[in-house]
Amino acid sequence: MRNVKTIPFQEAGNLIIASDNSGAIGIKKDDLVLAPYETIAYYSFRVAVIECMAAGGEPVSVVLSNFCGNEAWEKLTRGIERGLDELQLKDVVITGSTESNFSLQQSAIGVIVIGKKPSGEMEDFIFNEQSQLAIIGKPLVGNEVIEQENHIVPLSIFQEISRMDGIQVWPVGSKGILFEMNQLSKSKTFVKDKMITEVDVVKSSGPATCFIAIYQESVEPEIRKLAGRYFHTVKIMS
């Protein structure tokens, strides 16, 4: 299920609300994956902002829920600011709160990205015989996100491709490429054995380390140029 909500307003268009959570990842001794707070905030923001933008939202605010302690707030906001800088978003407000009454044994945060969009429903994804499919980036999870950062598609590339005409994009989350494709498509059912590609279509993509691109063949050269080494073709067998 898409982790995004559209709230209509008669005069102001729509609010697009997307969110992500992170737990047991951080610098506490009981965390299962050790990573700096700036890093975990960046990747949680990344998931939420990609979902917001894929739904047509222009981010206007970020809400941070911090369960890591007061001392983590500045590091967490730096991670969010890193993502905003990559997207060249200058006027996005960061707000939120910290659980300061009790100390948790493991690190945890929540990030909400709020965007605005002109009136209109989110368009359905259409896949037909003329459609082409690619994965931009590589599905990674856990320590792989730190160790194989060079395979993670940059936010700036997602932003450029998402703004192209004749293309539909959606981030891949923890349930993998195959799951996302079947959630997006109402006209076709996808099965693993008929998706020919060099990436693992059932593996978790953790913090949206890759995204799906559906497009017509005529725009593929431009997509390949923008995506560079992050581009992975997917052939659908009949």
N, C-alpha and C positions, 0 to 999 in steps of 0.2 A: 504494500500500500504506500502510495506517495506520502511522504512526511511533510506535507505542505497544505495550508488552508488559505482559501480565498474568501475575503469578507467584503461584500459589496457595499458601497456608499453611493447614494443617489447623485451627489454632486462631486465627490472627490475621487470617483473611480473605485478601484479595489485596493485593499491591503493584502499583500502576500506575506504570509507568516510561515517561516521555516525554522526548524530547530535541530539540535544535535546534543547528545550527552556523552560524557566520557567518565568512566569509572575504573578505579584500580590502575590508573596510568599516571605516573608522576614521580615524586622523589621521596615518598614515605616508605619506611622499611617494609610495610606489608603490601605495597603496590606490586602488581604482577608484571608490569612492564615499566622499566625505569626510563624516564624522559623528563627534560626540563619543562617547567610550567609554561614557559613561552611557547614551546613546541606543541604541547597538547592543546593550548588555546588556539593556536594557529590552525591546527587541523580540524578542531571542532567548528571553528568559524568557517573554515573552508567548505565543510559539508553543507552547513546551513546556507551560506551565501550562494553556492552553486545551485542548490535546489531553488532558492528564491529567484535567481536570475533565469534559470531554466524555465520557470513558470511565468516569465515575463516581467518580474519585479525589478524595480530600480531601488537598491538598498538605501534606507534613510536612517535606520537605527539598529544598534546591536544591544541586546540585553544579556548580561553575564550573571549566572548564578554560581557563586564560588563557595565550595565546601572544603577548600584546602587550607583555610586560615587567612588572617588579615595580611600576613607577610607575603602571601602569594599574589595579591591583587595586582600590584604593579607589573609583575612578570606576565600574568595572564593578559592584561590589557595590551602589553607590548606585542604579544602574539597576535592579537586581533588587529592591532595597528599595522603589523607586518602585512597581513592579508589585504587590508584596506589600501596600503601603499602599492601593492602589486596591481590592484585593480584601478589605481589612481582615483579613488573615491575620497574626496576631500572633506565633505560636509556631513559625514555620517556620525551620529551621536552614539557614544558608548555609555551605557548605564547599567545598573544591576545592584546586587547586594551580596554580602558575605555572611555565612553562618559563623558567628563569632562567640556564641554562647557555649557551644560544645565542639570538641575536637574529634574528628573522625580518624579511624585507624588507616584508612586508605584515601587517596585523593579522588575528588569528584568535581566535575563542573557541568553546567548546562549553558548552551548558547542559543539564543533566539535572534534571527535576523528578520527585520520587518522591512518590507519594500512596498512601493506604490506602483500601480499599474493602471492605465486607462481602462474604462469600463469594458466588459466583455468577458466571456468565459474562457478558461484555458482550452486551447485547441487540442483535440484528440490526436494522438500519434497515428499516422497512416503508413502502413507497409504494404506495398503491392509488388507486382512482378517487375516494375521499373525501378524500385527502390534499391539503393545500395546501403550497405551497413559497414561501419567501421568502429573500432574501439580506439579511443585516443588516450594513451597512457597504459599502465599495466596494473592489474589487480594485486594489491599488497595489503598485508594486515600485520598487526603486532610489531615485533622488532624489525620486520622487513621494511616498514615505513621509514625507520631511521637508517637502516643499513643499505637500502636501495633507493635512496631519495632521488637519484638521477633518472629513475623510471617513472616518477610521478609527474603527471602533466601539470605545468604551471597554470595558475589562475589566469594569467594574462592571455594564454592561448585559448583557454575555455571561453573567456570573454570575447575574444575576436571571432571565434568560430560561431558562437551563439548569436552573434549579431548579423551573420550572413543571411541573405535571402535564400529560400529554397532548402533549408536544413532544419532538422529537429534534433535537439540535444537533451540528454538527461544523464545525471550522475549515477554511477554504480555504487551501491552501498554494501552492507555486510552480507546480503544474501546472494550477491553475485550477478553476473551479466545475464545469464539465462533467466533468472527470476525477474529481473527488471524488464527484460524484453517482453515476457509474458504478462507483466502488469501493465505495460504501456500499450500493447497491441490488442485491439478488440477484433481484428480481422484475421489474425493468424496465430496458430500455436507453434511455438518454437521448441525443438527438442535438441538435446546435447549432440547426439550422433550426427545431426544434419547441419551443425554449425562448424564450418571448417575454418580454423584460425590458429595462430601460434600462441594465443593467450588462453588461459584456463577460464572457461565460461561459467563454471560453478563455484569458483573460489571467491571468498570475501574480498571486496575492494576497500575494506576498512574505511578510512576517512576520505572516501571519494577520490581515490588515487587515479581513477580513470573515468571516462564518460562515454556514453553511446552517442553516435552520430548517424542519423538516417537522412539520406539525401538522394538527389537524382544524379546520374552519372556525369552530367555536364559540369557540375561544380566540383567534382573530385580533384582536379588538378590544383584548384585554389586551396581546398582543404588540406591536401598533402603538403602544399607549400607552407601553410601556416603551422601544421602539426609537426612537420619534420620527422624526426626519429621516433616520435610518440605515436605515429600512425600505424594501426594494425588492421588489415583487411579482414572482413568476415564474409565468407561465402555461404549462402544458404542453399543446401541441396534439396531438390524436389523429391 
